[in-house]
Amino acid sequence: MGSSTSGELKTVLVTGGTDGLGRATAILLASEGYRVFAAGRNSQKRAGLEQFAEEHKLPLETLDLDVTNDESAERAAAEIERRASGVDVLVNNAGIAIAGVMEEISLDDLRKQFETNFFGAVRMAKRVLPDMRERRRGRIINMSSIAGKVSNPLMGPYSSSKHALEAMSDAMRLELASFGIRVVIIEPGFIPTNINRAGAELSSRYIGNAGTSPYARVYFGFLKTWQERVSAAKATPEDCARVILQAIRAESPKARYRVTRDAKVMMGLRWLLPDRQFDGLLLRTMGLHDGAAAPDSERIQAQIKEMIRSL
């Protein structure tokens, strides 16, 4: 592995490790010599990844894990302790995205959003930290998002879960510093993965009714901007995986690593502009600013339906 930490940090658990960013990370780390446990709920995806690892002779195994369930988390961690010496690096990557305006989002969906993105990460960290503290080494990589710093319309549920993850990570980084354990936040911008398709399904009740919602114009502006973002996206899951590898290898890792160009640009604007000006920029981008011509309701409904079909 060629790093100052390679002799210490050997065994990695990647949650949500059988698809998207997690899968790319698991494969890259295994190819660099780490012993990787890629965990996920989908048995077909686990089998596919295991076959890939076998064909490429990678030190990669998969585990069944639901990060929202205490018993599942305990079984997965115990299995790693049985097969290896314990978890040296935890990559908290498992996540979901639910989109909808805050007035319309159900509390059950909001809880579901937090249970995976926030409580799931806390649950896994709590399980592996006692052993890390005893050995006085370890690393926790929490997969956040630029959405944890900048929230757009409809992204309130997702952004709030990532904002909570950021705050928790900041506290944990300070709490664990004297134990030799480093906590790192990864902040990607938009990267096309299956989480986006899954998010469309999880959000279908809100987006499907967007045409008749009082917020139809907001939904329209968001979906239009989202389509443009998808079309312009150039970053890949492998790009993010390389940043995670960098964060694991670094002797003194940064607190935060931003991955994509749009994440760096957006955070630069967020830092430079006062709130009112930044809000105005986002509203103009989505055609929601004062004076913007509003399409009639029938046209909005038709265009939203067309956009939904292209998601």
Sequence and secondary structure as in RCSB ss.txt:
>XXXX:A:sequence
MGSSTSGELKTVLVTGGTDGLGRATAILLASEGYRVFAAGRNSQKRAGLEQFAEEHKLPLETLDLDVTNDESAER
AAAEIERRASGVDVLVNNAGIAIAGVMEEISLDDLRKQFETNFFGAVRMAKRVLPDMRERRRGRIINMSSIAGKV
SNPLMGPYSSSKHALEAMSDAMRLELASFGIRVVIIEPGFIPTNINRAGAELSSRYIGNAGTSPYARVYFGFLKT
WQERVSAAKATPEDCARVILQAIRAESPKARYRVTRDAKVMMGLRWLLPDRQFDGLLLRTMGLHDGAAAPDSERI
QAQIKEMIRSL
>XXXX:A:secstr
  STTTTT  EEEEETTTSHHHHHHHHHHHHTT EEEEEES HHHHHHHHHHHHHTT SEEEEE  TT HHHHHH
HHHHHHHHSS  SEEEE         TTTS HHHHHHHHIIIIIHHHHHHHHHHHHHHHHT EEEEEE  GGGTS
  TT HHHHHHHHHHHHHHHHHHHHHGGGTEEEEEEE      HHHHHHHHHTHHHHTTGGGSTTHHHHHHHHHH
HHHHHHH    HHHHHHHHHHHHH SS  SEEE SHHHHHHHHHHHHS HHHHHHHHHHHTT STT     HHHH
HHHHHHHHHH 
